[in-house]
Amino acid sequence: MPRGSVRPRDRVDLLATFAGGRPHTETVATGVEVLTVLGSGTPEAAPGLGDAAPSTATATGQTLVLLVTPDQAEQLAYARAFADLSISVEGPHEEVTP
């Protein structure tokens, strides 16, 4: 994903691809708000939002700090430990589901 493709306040879906005997992909979370994008020089942050949130790295070496629920944070931590993570940026007309 090219730098600048994801910005603070964008919404992303998180996907985890598990390898092994039965490779598969699972959706970890949908409609997650990006708080900060790190790793592209100066951090770009959404105004007024803290930085104590789970994060995930992109293929370009950027790190996304995300606003997630405690359950999503647990699922994301598990996926980071055992799977390859990828993101999908939501389009401007997609509906956010809680």
N, CA, C and O atoms as a GROMACS GRO file, in nm:
protein
  392
    1MET      N    1   0.085  -0.117   0.000
    1MET     CA    2   0.000   0.000   0.000
    1MET      C    3   0.090   0.123   0.000
    1MET      O    4   0.177   0.135   0.087
    2PRO      N    5   0.073   0.213  -0.093
    2PRO     CA    6   0.158   0.332  -0.100
    2PRO      C    7   0.142   0.420   0.023
    2PRO      O    8   0.035   0.429   0.082
    3ARG      N    9   0.253   0.485   0.061
    3ARG     CA   10   0.247   0.579   0.173
    3ARG      C   11   0.143   0.685   0.142
    3ARG      O   12   0.128   0.728   0.028
    4GLY      N   13   0.070   0.727   0.245
    4GLY     CA   14  -0.033   0.828   0.228
    4GLY      C   15  -0.168   0.772   0.188
    4GLY      O   16  -0.266   0.846   0.181
    5SER      N   17  -0.175   0.641   0.162
    5SER     CA   18  -0.303   0.580   0.126
    5SER      C   19  -0.398   0.572   0.244
    5SER      O   20  -0.520   0.574   0.227
    6VAL      N   21  -0.342   0.562   0.364
    6VAL     CA   22  -0.422   0.554   0.486
    6VAL      C   23  -0.386   0.675   0.572
    6VAL      O   24  -0.269   0.704   0.595
    7ARG      N   25  -0.490   0.744   0.618
    7ARG     CA   26  -0.471   0.864   0.698
    7ARG      C   27  -0.554   0.854   0.827
    7ARG      O   28  -0.647   0.774   0.834
    8PRO      N   29  -0.521   0.936   0.927
    8PRO     CA   30  -0.603   0.940   1.047
    8PRO      C   31  -0.749   0.967   1.012
    8PRO      O   32  -0.781   1.045   0.922
    9ARG      N   33  -0.835   0.902   1.084
    9ARG     CA   34  -0.981   0.906   1.070
    9ARG      C   35  -1.034   0.817   0.959
    9ARG      O   36  -1.155   0.802   0.945
   10ASP      N   37  -0.946   0.758   0.877
   10ASP     CA   38  -0.991   0.657   0.781
   10ASP      C   39  -1.041   0.537   0.859
   10ASP      O   40  -1.005   0.518   0.976
   11ARG      N   41  -1.124   0.456   0.796
   11ARG     CA   42  -1.171   0.331   0.856
   11ARG      C   43  -1.118   0.216   0.774
   11ARG      O   44  -1.118   0.219   0.651
   12VAL      N   45  -1.072   0.112   0.846
   12VAL     CA   46  -1.012  -0.004   0.780
   12VAL      C   47  -1.073  -0.132   0.835
   12VAL      O   48  -1.125  -0.135   0.946
   13ASP      N   49  -1.065  -0.237   0.754
   13ASP     CA   50  -1.099  -0.372   0.797
   13ASP      C   51  -0.968  -0.445   0.816
   13ASP      O   52  -0.874  -0.425   0.738
   14LEU      N   53  -0.958  -0.530   0.917
   14LEU     CA   54  -0.837  -0.606   0.946
   14LEU      C   55  -0.861  -0.753   0.914
   14LEU      O   56  -0.958  -0.812   0.960
   15LEU      N   57  -0.772  -0.810   0.835
   15LEU     CA   58  -0.781  -0.950   0.793
   15LEU      C   59  -0.658  -1.025   0.841
   15LEU      O   60  -0.547  -0.971   0.836
   16ALA      N   61  -0.675  -1.147   0.887
   16ALA     CA   62  -0.565  -1.232   0.933
   16ALA      C   63  -0.562  -1.358   0.848
   16ALA      O   64  -0.663  -1.428   0.836
   17THR      N   65  -0.446  -1.386   0.790
   17THR     CA   66  -0.430  -1.507   0.710
   17THR      C   67  -0.342  -1.604   0.789
   17THR      O   68  -0.224  -1.576   0.814
   18PHE      N   69  -0.400  -1.717   0.827
   18PHE     CA   70  -0.332  -1.818   0.905
   18PHE      C   71  -0.277  -1.926   0.811
   18PHE      O   72  -0.348  -1.973   0.722
   19ALA      N   73  -0.151  -1.963   0.830
   19ALA     CA   74  -0.089  -2.068   0.748
   19ALA      C   75  -0.108  -2.202   0.819
   19ALA      O   76  -0.185  -2.211   0.915
   20GLY      N   77  -0.040  -2.304   0.773
   20GLY     CA   78  -0.048  -2.435   0.839
   20GLY      C   79  -0.123  -2.535   0.756
   20GLY      O   80  -0.140  -2.518   0.635
   21GLY      N   81  -0.169  -2.640   0.822
   21GLY     CA   82  -0.238  -2.748   0.756
   21GLY      C   83  -0.368  -2.706   0.688
   21GLY      O   84  -0.406  -2.762   0.586
   22ARG      N   85  -0.434  -2.608   0.744
   22ARG     CA   86  -0.560  -2.558   0.686
   22ARG      C   87  -0.553  -2.406   0.672
   22ARG      O   88  -0.615  -2.334   0.750
   23PRO      N   89  -0.478  -2.357   0.573
   23PRO     CA   90  -0.465  -2.212   0.558
   23PRO      C   91  -0.601  -2.147   0.534
   23PRO      O   92  -0.685  -2.199   0.459
   24HIS      N   93  -0.621  -2.034   0.598
   24HIS     CA   94  -0.747  -1.962   0.580
   24HIS      C   95  -0.729  -1.816   0.621
   24HIS      O   96  -0.632  -1.781   0.688
   25THR      N   97  -0.824  -1.734   0.582
   25THR     CA   98  -0.825  -1.592   0.618
   25THR      C   99  -0.951  -1.562   0.697
   25THR      O  100  -1.060  -1.608   0.662
   26GLU      N  101  -0.935  -1.485   0.804
   26GLU     CA  102  -1.047  -1.445   0.889
   26GLU      C  103  -1.051  -1.293   0.898
   26GLU      O  104  -0.947  -1.227   0.895
   27THR      N  105  -1.170  -1.238   0.908
   27THR     CA  106  -1.184  -1.096   0.936
   27THR      C  107  -1.171  -1.076   1.086
   27THR      O  108  -1.247  -1.134   1.164
   28VAL      N  109  -1.074  -0.995   1.127
   28VAL     CA  110  -1.050  -0.971   1.270
   28VAL      C  111  -1.139  -0.858   1.320
   28VAL      O  112  -1.196  -0.868   1.429
   29ALA      N  113  -1.152  -0.752   1.241
   29ALA     CA  114  -1.235  -0.638   1.281
   29ALA      C  115  -1.273  -0.559   1.157
   29ALA      O  116  -1.201  -0.558   1.058
   30THR      N  117  -1.389  -0.494   1.164
   30THR     CA  118  -1.434  -0.412   1.051
   30THR      C  119  -1.464  -0.270   1.099
   30THR      O  120  -1.505  -0.249   1.213
   31GLY      N  121  -1.443  -0.174   1.010
   31GLY     CA  122  -1.477  -0.036   1.042
   31GLY      C  123  -1.394   0.026   1.152
   31GLY      O  124  -1.442   0.114   1.223
   32VAL      N  125  -1.269  -0.018   1.168
   32VAL     CA  126  -1.181   0.030   1.274
   32VAL      C  127  -1.122   0.166   1.232
   32VAL      O  128  -1.072   0.180   1.121
   33GLU      N  129  -1.128   0.263   1.322
   33GLU     CA  130  -1.076   0.397   1.291
   33GLU      C  131  -0.926   0.403   1.310
   33GLU      O  132  -0.872   0.353   1.409
   34VAL      N  133  -0.858   0.465   1.214
   34VAL     CA  134  -0.713   0.489   1.223
   34VAL      C  135  -0.694   0.617   1.304
   34VAL      O  136  -0.747   0.722   1.268
   35LEU      N  137  -0.616   0.607   1.414
   35LEU     CA  138  -0.588   0.724   1.497
   35LEU      C  139  -0.461   0.796   1.449
   35LEU      O  140  -0.458   0.918   1.438
   36THR      N  141  -0.356   0.716   1.421
   36THR     CA  142  -0.226   0.772   1.386
   36THR      C  143  -0.159   0.682   1.285
   36THR      O  144  -0.178   0.560   1.286
   37VAL      N  145  -0.080   0.742   1.196
   37VAL     CA  146   0.003   0.668   1.102
   37VAL      C  147   0.147   0.702   1.136
   37VAL      O  148   0.187   0.818   1.126
   38LEU      N  149   0.227   0.601   1.175
   38LEU     CA  150   0.367   0.621   1.212
   38LEU      C  151   0.457   0.560   1.106
   38LEU      O  152   0.415   0.474   1.030
   39GLY      N  153   0.582   0.607   1.102
   39GLY     CA  154   0.680   0.544   1.015
   39GLY      C  155   0.698   0.612   0.882
   39GLY      O  156   0.775   0.564   0.798
   40SER      N  157   0.631   0.722   0.859
   40SER     CA  158   0.649   0.794   0.733
   40SER      C  159   0.710   0.930   0.761
   40SER      O  160   0.668   1.032   0.706
   41GLY      N  161   0.811   0.932   0.847
   41GLY     CA  162   0.872   1.058   0.886
   41GLY      C  163   0.804   1.108   1.012
   41GLY      O  164   0.824   1.051   1.119
   42THR      N  165   0.726   1.212   1.000
   42THR     CA  166   0.654   1.269   1.113
   42THR      C  167   0.522   1.198   1.132
   42THR      O  168   0.448   1.180   1.035
   43PRO      N  169   0.489   1.157   1.256
   43PRO     CA  170   0.361   1.092   1.276
   43PRO      C  171   0.246   1.185   1.239
   43PRO      O  172   0.249   1.305   1.266
   44GLU      N  173   0.147   1.127   1.178
   44GLU     CA  174   0.026   1.200   1.140
   44GLU      C  175  -0.083   1.149   1.233
   44GLU      O  176  -0.115   1.030   1.232
   45ALA      N  177  -0.141   1.236   1.313
   45ALA     CA  178  -0.238   1.192   1.413
   45ALA      C  179  -0.370   1.265   1.397
   45ALA      O  180  -0.375   1.379   1.352
   46ALA      N  181  -0.476   1.197   1.434
   46ALA     CA  182  -0.607   1.260   1.437
   46ALA      C  183  -0.610   1.355   1.556
   46ALA      O  184  -0.566   1.318   1.664
   47PRO      N  185  -0.660   1.476   1.540
   47PRO     CA  186  -0.659   1.574   1.647
   47PRO      C  187  -0.737   1.528   1.769
   47PRO      O  188  -0.846   1.473   1.757
   48GLY      N  189  -0.679   1.550   1.885
   48GLY     CA  190  -0.748   1.524   2.011
   48GLY      C  191  -0.758   1.378   2.051
   48GLY      O  192  -0.828   1.347   2.147
   49LEU      N  193  -0.689   1.288   1.981
   49LEU     CA  194  -0.699   1.147   2.014
   49LEU      C  195  -0.567   1.099   2.073
   49LEU      O  196  -0.459   1.136   2.026
   50GLY      N  197  -0.576   1.015   2.175
   50GLY     CA  198  -0.457   0.962   2.239
   50GLY      C  199  -0.386   0.859   2.154
   50GLY      O  200  -0.436   0.820   2.048
   51ASP      N  201  -0.268   0.814   2.201
   51ASP     CA  202  -0.193   0.719   2.122
   51ASP      C  203  -0.179   0.583   2.188
   51ASP      O  204  -0.099   0.501   2.143
   52ALA      N  205  -0.253   0.557   2.294
   52ALA     CA  206  -0.245   0.429   2.363
   52ALA      C  207  -0.349   0.334   2.306
   52ALA      O  208  -0.453   0.309   2.367
   53ALA      N  209  -0.319   0.281   2.187
   53ALA     CA  210  -0.413   0.191   2.121
   53ALA      C  211  -0.335   0.084   2.047
   53ALA      O  212  -0.218   0.105   2.016
   54PRO      N  213  -0.397  -0.029   2.018
   54PRO     CA  214  -0.329  -0.133   1.941
   54PRO      C  215  -0.286  -0.080   1.805
   54PRO      O  216  -0.347   0.012   1.750
   55SER      N  217  -0.180  -0.140   1.752
   55SER     CA  218  -0.132  -0.095   1.623
   55SER      C  219  -0.099  -0.215   1.536
   55SER      O  220  -0.084  -0.327   1.586
   56THR      N  221  -0.087  -0.190   1.407
   56THR     CA  222  -0.047  -0.292   1.312
   56THR      C  223   0.040  -0.228   1.207
   56THR      O  224   0.017  -0.114   1.168
   57ALA      N  225   0.141  -0.301   1.159
   57ALA     CA  226   0.233  -0.248   1.059
   57ALA      C  227   0.182  -0.281   0.920
   57ALA      O  228   0.121  -0.386   0.898
   58THR      N  229   0.209  -0.191   0.825
   58THR     CA  230   0.172  -0.214   0.686
   58THR      C  231   0.293  -0.264   0.610
   58THR      O  232   0.404  -0.264   0.663
   59ALA      N  233   0.274  -0.307   0.487
   59ALA     CA  234   0.383  -0.358   0.405
   59ALA      C  235   0.487  -0.252   0.374
   59ALA      O  236   0.600  -0.286   0.341
   60THR      N  237   0.452  -0.124   0.384
   60THR     CA  238   0.547  -0.017   0.356
   60THR      C  239   0.626   0.022   0.479
   60THR      O  240   0.703   0.119   0.475
   61GLY      N  241   0.610  -0.050   0.588
   61GLY     CA  242   0.682  -0.019   0.710
   61GLY      C  243   0.612   0.083   0.797
   61GLY      O  244   0.663   0.121   0.902
   62GLN      N  245   0.496   0.127   0.756
   62GLN     CA  246   0.419   0.219   0.838
   62GLN      C  247   0.347   0.140   0.946
   62GLN      O  248   0.316   0.022   0.930
   63THR      N  249   0.320   0.207   1.057
   63THR     CA  250   0.243   0.146   1.165
   63THR      C  251   0.116   0.226   1.183
   63THR      O  252   0.119   0.349   1.192
   64LEU      N  253   0.004   0.156   1.189
   64LEU     CA  254  -0.124   0.220   1.211
   64LEU      C  255  -0.164   0.202   1.356
   64LEU      O  256  -0.167   0.089   1.406
   65VAL      N  257  -0.195   0.311   1.424
   65VAL     CA  258  -0.250   0.305   1.560
   65VAL      C  259  -0.401   0.314   1.543
   65VAL      O  260  -0.453   0.406   1.480
   66LEU      N  261  -0.471   0.214   1.600
   66LEU     CA  262  -0.613   0.196   1.574
   66LEU      C  263  -0.698   0.212   1.698
   66LEU      O  264  -0.654   0.181   1.809
   67LEU      N  265  -0.819   0.260   1.680
   67LEU     CA  266  -0.918   0.271   1.788
   67LEU      C  267  -1.003   0.145   1.786
   67LEU      O  268  -1.085   0.126   1.696
   68VAL      N  269  -0.983   0.058   1.886
   68VAL     CA  270  -1.053  -0.070   1.889
   68VAL      C  271  -1.115  -0.093   2.026
   68VAL      O  272  -1.079  -0.028   2.125
   69THR      N  273  -1.209  -0.186   2.030
   69THR     CA  274  -1.269  -0.227   2.157
   69THR      C  275  -1.174  -0.325   2.227
   69THR      O  276  -1.081  -0.374   2.163
   70PRO      N  277  -1.195  -0.353   2.355
   70PRO     CA  278  -1.111  -0.453   2.422
   70PRO      C  279  -1.116  -0.590   2.353
   70PRO      O  280  -1.013  -0.657   2.343
   71ASP      N  281  -1.234  -0.632   2.307
   71ASP     CA  282  -1.244  -0.761   2.237
   71ASP      C  283  -1.166  -0.759   2.106
   71ASP      O  284  -1.097  -0.856   2.074
   72GLN      N  285  -1.175  -0.650   2.032
   72GLN     CA  286  -1.100  -0.639   1.908
   72GLN      C  287  -0.949  -0.638   1.935
   72GLN      O  288  -0.872  -0.697   1.859
   73ALA      N  289  -0.908  -0.572   2.043
   73ALA     CA  290  -0.766  -0.569   2.080
   73ALA      C  291  -0.715  -0.710   2.107
   73ALA      O  292  -0.604  -0.746   2.067
   74GLU      N  293  -0.795  -0.792   2.176
   74GLU     CA  294  -0.758  -0.930   2.205
   74GLU      C  295  -0.748  -1.012   2.076
   74GLU      O  296  -0.652  -1.087   2.058
   75GLN      N  297  -0.844  -0.997   1.988
   75GLN     CA  298  -0.843  -1.070   1.861
   75GLN      C  299  -0.724  -1.026   1.775
   75GLN      O  300  -0.661  -1.108   1.709
   76LEU      N  301  -0.695  -0.897   1.775
   76LEU     CA  302  -0.583  -0.845   1.698
   76LEU      C  303  -0.450  -0.895   1.752
   76LEU      O  304  -0.361  -0.930   1.675
   77ALA      N  305  -0.435  -0.901   1.885
   77ALA     CA  306  -0.312  -0.952   1.945
   77ALA      C  307  -0.291  -1.098   1.908
   77ALA      O  308  -0.179  -1.138   1.876
   78TYR      N  309  -0.396  -1.177   1.912
   78TYR     CA  310  -0.385  -1.319   1.873
   78TYR      C  311  -0.344  -1.330   1.727
   78TYR      O  312  -0.255  -1.408   1.693
   79ALA      N  313  -0.410  -1.253   1.642
   79ALA     CA  314  -0.380  -1.258   1.499
   79ALA      C  315  -0.238  -1.214   1.470
   79ALA      O  316  -0.171  -1.273   1.385
   80ARG      N  317  -0.189  -1.112   1.540
   80ARG     CA  318  -0.050  -1.066   1.519
   80ARG      C  319   0.049  -1.176   1.556
   80ARG      O  320   0.155  -1.186   1.496
   81ALA      N  321   0.014  -1.257   1.655
   81ALA     CA  322   0.105  -1.363   1.701
   81ALA      C  323   0.109  -1.482   1.607
   81ALA      O  324   0.212  -1.548   1.595
   82PHE      N  325  -0.002  -1.512   1.539
   82PHE     CA  326  -0.012  -1.638   1.464
   82PHE      C  327  -0.046  -1.623   1.315
   82PHE      O  328  -0.058  -1.723   1.245
   83ALA      N  329  -0.062  -1.501   1.266
   83ALA     CA  330  -0.107  -1.484   1.128
   83ALA      C  331  -0.038  -1.364   1.063
   83ALA      O  332   0.026  -1.283   1.130
   84ASP      N  333  -0.052  -1.357   0.933
   84ASP     CA  334  -0.011  -1.239   0.858
   84ASP      C  335  -0.132  -1.148   0.851
   84ASP      O  336  -0.240  -1.190   0.812
   85LEU      N  337  -0.112  -1.020   0.890
   85LEU     CA  338  -0.222  -0.925   0.890
   85LEU      C  339  -0.223  -0.842   0.763
   85LEU      O  340  -0.117  -0.810   0.708
   86SER      N  341  -0.340  -0.807   0.718
   86SER     CA  342  -0.354  -0.714   0.608
   86SER      C  343  -0.473  -0.624   0.638
   86SER      O  344  -0.559  -0.657   0.720
   87ILE      N  345  -0.477  -0.511   0.569
   87ILE     CA  346  -0.588  -0.418   0.589
   87ILE      C  347  -0.657  -0.391   0.456
   87ILE      O  348  -0.600  -0.405   0.349
   88SER      N  349  -0.780  -0.352   0.469
   88SER     CA  350  -0.860  -0.309   0.354
   88SER      C  351  -0.919  -0.175   0.395
   88SER      O  352  -0.985  -0.164   0.498
   89VAL      N  353  -0.896  -0.073   0.315
   89VAL     CA  354  -0.948   0.060   0.345
   89VAL      C  355  -1.092   0.067   0.298
   89VAL      O  356  -1.124   0.032   0.184
   90GLU      N  357  -1.180   0.112   0.388
   90GLU     CA  358  -1.321   0.123   0.353
   90GLU      C  359  -1.344   0.241   0.261
   90GLU      O  360  -1.280   0.346   0.275
   91GLY      N  361  -1.433   0.223   0.167
   91GLY     CA  362  -1.469   0.330   0.076
   91GLY      C  363  -1.554   0.435   0.147
   91GLY      O  364  -1.606   0.409   0.255
   92PRO      N  365  -1.568   0.553   0.086
   92PRO     CA  366  -1.641   0.661   0.151
   92PRO      C  367  -1.790   0.634   0.170
   92PRO      O  368  -1.855   0.701   0.250
   93HIS      N  369  -1.845   0.538   0.097
   93HIS     CA  370  -1.990   0.513   0.106
   93HIS      C  371  -2.023   0.384   0.181
   93HIS      O  372  -2.138   0.341   0.185
   94GLU      N  373  -1.921   0.321   0.240
   94GLU     CA  374  -1.947   0.198   0.314
   94GLU      C  375  -2.003   0.232   0.450
   94GLU      O  376  -1.962   0.330   0.513
   95GLU      N  377  -2.096   0.152   0.495
   95GLU     CA  378  -2.159   0.171   0.624
   95GLU      C  379  -2.074   0.110   0.733
   95GLU      O  380  -2.024  -0.001   0.717
   96VAL      N  381  -2.057   0.180   0.845
   96VAL     CA  382  -1.982   0.130   0.959
   96VAL      C  383  -2.074   0.046   1.044
   96VAL      O  384  -2.182   0.091   1.083
   97THR      N  385  -2.031  -0.078   1.075
   97THR     CA  386  -2.110  -0.164   1.163
   97THR      C  387  -2.037  -0.179   1.295
   97THR      O  388  -1.917  -0.207   1.295
   98PRO      N  389  -2.105  -0.161   1.406
   98PRO     CA  390  -2.039  -0.170   1.537
   98PRO      C  391  -1.994  -0.309   1.571
   98PRO      O  392  -1.937  -0.332   1.678
   0.00000   0.00000   0.00000
